[in-house]
Amino acid sequence: MINIIKLKFKTPIHIGNFGKPGIEKTDAYFCSDTLYSALFYSFPAHIDELLGYINKNELLISDALPFVGNELLVFKQPSSFVFGNSTVEIDRSIFKKMKKLTYVPSSKYVKLYKGCDISDIEDCLTLSSNIGTEEIRTFNTISRVQSNSSSTTPVSLATFTFDINSGLYVVINSTDKVFSLILNLFKELGLIGIGGRRSAGLGKFDVEVLESIPDFFNNQSGKKILLLSTFLPTDYNKLNNNNFNVIKRSGFYQSSIDNNLYKKKDIYAIKSGSVFDSEIKGSVLDNLSSKSEKVYRVLLPLYIKVDL
């Protein structure tokens, strides 16, 4: 059963820039494996329960993708838009803007790839400009060296602030029982925060359940499969002749053995927004630690059907 929740952020967020160096860059969405990890890290008493639901295919979570007002955005797929009226001359500046587009509205998704016009492209650009604003903030960091515990160091950090009618949404495919648990955990996570610099108050949000699920997310007859999560295929041969992008997944974890921070093993996964001819199974990894402990990365696909 499909449910959608909206994360309405009360504070700015900082998101690791997907393997790129430095903290002066951020993004405006969370990959699904980050959401699973946030639930595992924040609620360790529920790890075994959540893994049980995941292994029984009773829980799948999408990336946390932007919404603007009532419009839910999805990633622009790797292929190009199709213009329905080939006699209309397209301004080159429009093509340049199209290349920079990251998201497209779900309500126009099929039209964009089957026969759109200039107004559809302009709508996409307008929505993207209303997601929010990135800025550089300066925080004071207290030295961890005991002899210098009173000294502070200014650190520049990129943050993203969502516009008043914008935020992130998450698609959850689960049973009613599991959804009730996940909803409560997300509400608690909103109080704790998600992303970087939570100790400085970043990443806090309220949760709202979407009462009416758009038809786009409940299509049962589409001929193509749209990926809404970040996943690692168990069989790479099945990727042949499919339309997909790859994303690097890295990051750090806090060891339960000595409480220190360690780098996770890097993984190259399939990015949300990729399109397939049929469903491909994903992976749950538990070997990302450099020590003798389990560190999980859930890379399972959440698909919906689309009429392309």
TAGI-V810815 format. One record per residue. RES is the residue in three letters. PSI is psi in whole degrees, 0 to 359 (* if undefined). Layout:
# TAGI-V810815
((RES & PSI) (RES & PSI))
This chain:
# TAGI-V810815
((MET & 132) (ILE & 131) (ASN & 153) (ILE & 131) (ILE & 146) (LYS & 134) (LEU & 110) (LYS & 104) (PHE & 132) (LYS & 345) (THR & 164) (PRO & 165) (ILE & 157) (HIS & 128) (ILE & 132) (GLY & 138) (ASN & 43) (PHE & 54) (GLY & 349) (LYS & 145) (PRO & 155) (GLY & 162) (ILE & 8) (GLU & 22) (LYS & 147) (THR & 171) (ASP & 181) (ALA & 19) (TYR & 160) (PHE & 135) (CYS & 153) (SER & 323) (ASP & 331) (THR & 321) (LEU & 314) (TYR & 314) (SER & 322) (ALA & 320) (LEU & 317) (PHE & 314) (TYR & 318) (SER & 334) (PHE & 67) (PRO & 334) (ALA & 343) (HIS & 1) (ILE & 308) (ASP & 321) (GLU & 314) (LEU & 317) (LEU & 324) (GLY & 315) (TYR & 320) (ILE & 314) (ASN & 336) (LYS & 11) (ASN & 33) (GLU & 3) (LEU & 123) (LEU & 138) (ILE & 137) (SER & 174) (ASP & 155) (ALA & 104) (LEU & 157) (PRO & 149) (PHE & 151) (VAL & 112) (GLY & 235) (ASN & 1) (GLU & 122) (LEU & 125) (LEU & 149) (VAL & 165) (PHE & 141) (LYS & 130) (GLN & 162) (PRO & 333) (SER & 170) (SER & 157) (PHE & 156) (VAL & 124) (PHE & 129) (GLY & 329) (ASN & 99) (SER & 349) (THR & 347) (VAL & 128) (GLU & 129) (ILE & 125) (ASP & 134) (ARG & 331) (SER & 329) (ILE & 318) (PHE & 320) (LYS & 320) (LYS & 322) (MET & 322) (LYS & 330) (LYS & 349) (LEU & 133) (THR & 320) (TYR & 155) (VAL & 151) (PRO & 137) (SER & 330) (SER & 338) (LYS & 5) (TYR & 306) (VAL & 318) (LYS & 322) (LEU & 328) (TYR & 5) (LYS & 345) (GLY & 78) (CYS & 178) (ASP & 181) (ILE & 322) (SER & 327) (ASP & 319) (ILE & 317) (GLU & 323) (ASP & 319) (CYS & 315) (LEU & 320) (THR & 314) (LEU & 316) (SER & 324) (SER & 345) (ASN & 11) (ILE & 311) (GLY & 194) (THR & 136) (GLU & 141) (GLU & 163) (ILE & 124) (ARG & 153) (THR & 126) (PHE & 151) (ASN & 125) (THR & 128) (ILE & 135) (SER & 139) (ARG & 351) (VAL & 124) (GLN & 319) (SER & 338) (ASN & 29) (SER & 341) (SER & 352) (SER & 149) (THR & 152) (THR & 126) (PRO & 135) (VAL & 131) (SER & 131) (LEU & 134) (ALA & 134) (THR & 159) (PHE & 129) (THR & 122) (PHE & 143) (ASP & 164) (ILE & 328) (ASN & 18) (SER & 168) (GLY & 208) (LEU & 149) (TYR & 154) (VAL & 129) (VAL & 130) (ILE & 121) (ASN & 110) (SER & 176) (THR & 165) (ASP & 319) (LYS & 314) (VAL & 320) (PHE & 321) (SER & 317) (LEU & 311) (ILE & 321) (LEU & 315) (ASN & 321) (LEU & 320) (PHE & 324) (LYS & 318) (GLU & 322) (LEU & 326) (GLY & 329) (LEU & 326) (ILE & 318) (GLY & 159) (ILE & 149) (GLY & 197) (GLY & 159) (ARG & 41) (ARG & 329) (SER & 340) (ALA & 7) (GLY & 8) (LEU & 158) (GLY & 18) (LYS & 144) (PHE & 161) (ASP & 157) (VAL & 135) (GLU & 131) (VAL & 129) (LEU & 119) (GLU & 324) (SER & 119) (ILE & 124) (PRO & 146) (ASP & 329) (PHE & 325) (PHE & 359) (ASN & 20) (ASN & 125) (GLN & 356) (SER & 7) (GLY & 150) (LYS & 342) (LYS & 163) (ILE & 122) (LEU & 129) (LEU & 128) (LEU & 0) (SER & 178) (THR & 126) (PHE & 160) (LEU & 115) (PRO & 147) (THR & 338) (ASP & 101) (TYR & 336) (ASN & 334) (LYS & 354) (LEU & 347) (ASN & 137) (ASN & 14) (ASN & 162) (ASN & 104) (PHE & 162) (ASN & 157) (VAL & 145) (ILE & 140) (LYS & 132) (ARG & 120) (SER & 207) (GLY & 189) (PHE & 161) (TYR & 153) (GLN & 120) (SER & 137) (SER & 352) (ILE & 310) (ASP & 4) (ASN & 9) (ASN & 163) (LEU & 136) (TYR & 153) (LYS & 135) (LYS & 156) (LYS & 137) (ASP & 142) (ILE & 139) (TYR & 116) (ALA & 173) (ILE & 133) (LYS & 145) (SER & 144) (GLY & 348) (SER & 153) (VAL & 136) (PHE & 162) (ASP & 332) (SER & 167) (GLU & 144) (ILE & 137) (LYS & 149) (GLY & 195) (SER & 152) (VAL & 112) (LEU & 145) (ASP & 14) (ASN & 34) (LEU & 358) (SER & 148) (SER & 357) (LYS & 182) (SER & 62) (GLU & 156) (LYS & 126) (VAL & 118) (TYR & 147) (ARG & 113) (VAL & 114) (LEU & 64) (LEU & 144) (PRO & 136) (LEU & 114) (TYR & 153) (ILE & 156) (LYS & 142) (VAL & 149) (ASP & 79) (LEU & *))
